Amino acid sequence: MRTAGSAIRMAAVAAAGLVLLAGCGGTGGGRGGGKDDGAAKGERPGGPAPGGSSTTHLKNIPEVGTALRSRIPSASRQVVAVYGAGVNSADATVVLYDKGANGWDRKASWDAHNGRRGWTVNHHEGDKRSPVGVFPLTDAGGVLPDPGAKLPYTHSSAFTPPSYWSKNTRHDFDYVVAINYNRVKGASPLDPTRPEGQSKGGGVWLHLDHGSGTSACVSVPKSGMQALLRALDPARHPIIVMGDKAHLAA
């Protein structure tokens, strides 16, 4: 009976994975075609930001205004900031900040992509835009084995994109970090539960980049995902602050 129960649970996880992947991905432009996989491209090590004078001991996360800054929990000591190029742009930069005794330090940054139609403050299913906001990061997983993640990591083939997706998206979910938008905190990224309802969308993840926009997720190079998984620490209450630059600065 235990074996039968395990098989049923695995089948349920696989089915949930297909539902959730349909919400998160399909990012390469449908069946066939698309750009080459960008998973190994675009890493930008930490250092002075373009036009910036300092990236250590910062009082606040740069270019984030009071509206979103006020939503960053006081306990958070790690922030993944996603700076979208424009409200209708799929191009972004992801920066990892870590807070020490003297303020925020910029640890690393990567070229990235967001929803192919840009950003929105009222995300809904199928709009192809990423939600603007501040969201906890509590759960991770992927097709590939755990690379040394501190977050709980679900290793499962259920993350594999459907075979009819374009070839350049086949490795998008080798590594993922669930963004806690309309999902159950503390559950596997494969959990399809949407507490605010199906119409509000869900399955919004950090995942591997394939060189173009996504359905709503944020994508970074493989090296970036590995670095984030090894850095993000539940004890430091990591969160993601994400949006186009205008909404971030408000």
Secondary structure as the mmCIF struct_conf table of DSSP 4:
data_model
#
loop_
_struct_conf.conf_type_id
_struct_conf.id
_struct_conf.beg_label_comp_id
_struct_conf.beg_label_asym_id
_struct_conf.beg_label_seq_id
_struct_conf.end_label_comp_id
_struct_conf.end_label_asym_id
_struct_conf.end_label_seq_id
HELX_RH_AL_P HELX_RH_AL_P1 ARG A 2 CYS A 24
TURN_TY1_P TURN_TY1_P1 THR A 27 GLY A 28
BEND BEND1 GLY A 29 GLY A 32
HELX_LH_PP_P HELX_LH_PP_P1 LYS A 35 ASP A 37
TURN_TY1_P TURN_TY1_P2 ALA A 39 ALA A 40
STRN STRN1 GLU A 43 PRO A 45
BEND BEND2 GLY A 46 GLY A 47
HELX_LH_PP_P HELX_LH_PP_P2 PRO A 48 ALA A 49
TURN_TY1_P TURN_TY1_P3 PRO A 50 GLY A 51
BEND BEND3 SER A 53 SER A 53
BEND BEND4 THR A 56 HIS A 57
STRN STRN2 LEU A 58 LEU A 58
BEND BEND5 LYS A 59 ASN A 60
TURN_TY1_P TURN_TY1_P4 PRO A 62 GLU A 63
HELX_RH_AL_P HELX_RH_AL_P2 THR A 66 ARG A 69
TURN_TY1_P TURN_TY1_P5 SER A 70 ARG A 71
BEND BEND6 ILE A 72 ILE A 72
TURN_TY1_P TURN_TY1_P6 SER A 74 ALA A 75
STRN STRN3 GLN A 78 GLY A 84
BEND BEND7 ALA A 85 ALA A 85
TURN_TY1_P TURN_TY1_P7 VAL A 87 ASN A 88
STRN STRN4 ASP A 91 GLY A 100
TURN_TY1_P TURN_TY1_P8 ALA A 101 ASN A 102
STRN STRN5 GLY A 103 HIS A 113
STRN STRN6 GLY A 115 GLY A 115
TURN_TY1_P TURN_TY1_P9 ARG A 116 ARG A 117
STRN STRN7 TRP A 119 THR A 120
BEND BEND8 VAL A 121 ASN A 122
TURN_TY1_P TURN_TY1_P10 GLU A 125 GLY A 126
STRN STRN8 SER A 130 PRO A 131
HELX_LH_PP_P HELX_LH_PP_P3 VAL A 132 VAL A 132
STRN STRN9 GLY A 133 PRO A 136
STRN STRN10 ASP A 139 GLY A 142
BEND BEND9 VAL A 143 LEU A 144
HELX_LH_PP_P HELX_LH_PP_P4 PRO A 145 ASP A 146
BEND BEND10 GLY A 148 GLY A 148
BEND BEND11 LYS A 150 LEU A 151
STRN STRN11 TYR A 153 HIS A 155
HELX_RH_3T_P HELX_RH_3T_P1 SER A 157 PHE A 159
BEND BEND12 THR A 160 THR A 160
HELX_LH_PP_P HELX_LH_PP_P5 PRO A 161 PRO A 162
TURN_TY1_P TURN_TY1_P11 SER A 163 TYR A 164
BEND BEND13 TRP A 165 TRP A 165
HELX_RH_3T_P HELX_RH_3T_P2 LYS A 167 THR A 169
TURN_TY1_P TURN_TY1_P12 ARG A 170 PHE A 173
BEND BEND14 ASP A 174 TYR A 175
STRN STRN12 VAL A 176 ALA A 178
BEND BEND15 TYR A 181 ARG A 183
TURN_TY1_P TURN_TY1_P13 LYS A 185 GLY A 186
BEND BEND16 ALA A 187 ALA A 187
TURN_TY1_P TURN_TY1_P14 PRO A 189 LEU A 190
TURN_TY1_P TURN_TY1_P15 PRO A 195 GLU A 196
HELX_RH_3T_P HELX_RH_3T_P3 GLN A 198 LYS A 200
STRN STRN13 TRP A 205 LEU A 208
BEND BEND17 GLY A 211 SER A 212
STRN STRN14 THR A 214 THR A 214
BEND BEND18 SER A 215 ALA A 216
STRN STRN15 VAL A 218 VAL A 220
HELX_RH_AL_P HELX_RH_AL_P3 LYS A 222 ALA A 231
HELX_RH_3T_P HELX_RH_3T_P4 PRO A 234 ARG A 236
STRN STRN16 ILE A 239 ASP A 244
HELX_RH_AL_P HELX_RH_AL_P4 LYS A 245 ALA A 249
#
